Amino acid sequence: MSESSYTSDIEGNIALKRGTGGKFAGGLRPGAMLQNLLTAIPELSVLANLDLEVVFNRDSCRVGPQDWIRIAKILHKNRDSYDAFLVVHGTDTMAYTASALSLMLAGFNRPIVLTGSQLPLLMPRSDARQNLVDSLTCATAFIYPPHVHLQEVAICFGGKLMRGNRTQKVDSSGYQAFDSPTYPLLATMGVDVQWNENYLLKVQGSYRPRFKLDSRVIRVPIVPGSDPRLAYGDLAKRGVKGIVLEAFGVGNMPDTPQQGWIPWLRQQRKAGLQVYLGSQCVTGPLQPELYISGSIALKMGVEAGPQMTPECAVVKMMQCLEYPDIPLGVPLAGEM
């Protein structure tokens, strides 16, 4: 559990911080935190017997690969001791963390549900209470009828349960802050929980955690009129190992030598950089072979599709750089 979404007032009450969270002013006492949380939201203790572990105290805008690895290792260590896991996280990088956990812990075969809030728990109209209750309800759904077994990393927010590696933050201040544009919702919360069981991940194969990530990855959106030779230059000399290239439409890009994208891309590939070609479109297929530029990119060894969210594409590139046996274009945890 990341406490970057929490704060404590002078009386020791626990609250979710506005937006992405911040640091505690005082010491962190997990036992006291849990008791205060259960006092504020007593229905949590009705749903499950809870333990709490504070992983780190950091604004989520500062959360990165080493933090994802740390969270993943804690989940792995406790895998056989708990039936389900709830990760409280700031909203800004929650989609990245969810993607990372889903890939590093592929085959975990336990519910891992991430949530947070837009307003602090103790503020009027806070969404924290409902998000926490909804998340725990989904994580423990195997206990109660209709006994739904969630076996994947998910984000529960704003009354929606979404596959973690298909989720993106789409609203900076609304309660419906996250959406799953490329995959159906796993469940929706109303008076009852409406499960879409046909879309739940069915774990196949053995559990094999992989905790290494190479963070030397950059996202490069193709911008009309921008010459990448000037904007980015020789990325290999700057230590970059992987590029997530965000093309137009189904995988198109400017194709004249003067515009620079094809020569620049050829230079990066010759330098040994791994390149994944995605789209700036939120939904729809990738078909770069339909265009000259896309076909040239494929012949260079650029990998294209199936489409992933930009957040997941970056994380998977980080993983593939460390584990060459993992194909970038083959799904590990329902990410494509």
Secondary structure, DSSP 8 states (H G I E B T S, - for coil): --GGGEEE-TT--EEE-STT----SS---HHHHHHHHHHH-THHHHH------------GGG--HHHHHHHHHHHHHTTTT-S-EEEE--STTHHHHHHHHHHHTTT--S-EEEE--SS-TTSTT-SHHHHHHHHHHHHTTTTSTT-----SEEEEETTEEEEGGG-EE--SSSS--EE-TTS--SEEESSSEEE-GGGS----S-----------EEEEE--TT--HHHHT--TGGGT--EEEEEEBTTTB---SGGG-HHHHHHHHHHTT-EEEEEESSSSS---GGGSHHHHHHHHTT-EE-S---HHHHHHHHHHHHH-TTS-TTS-SSS--
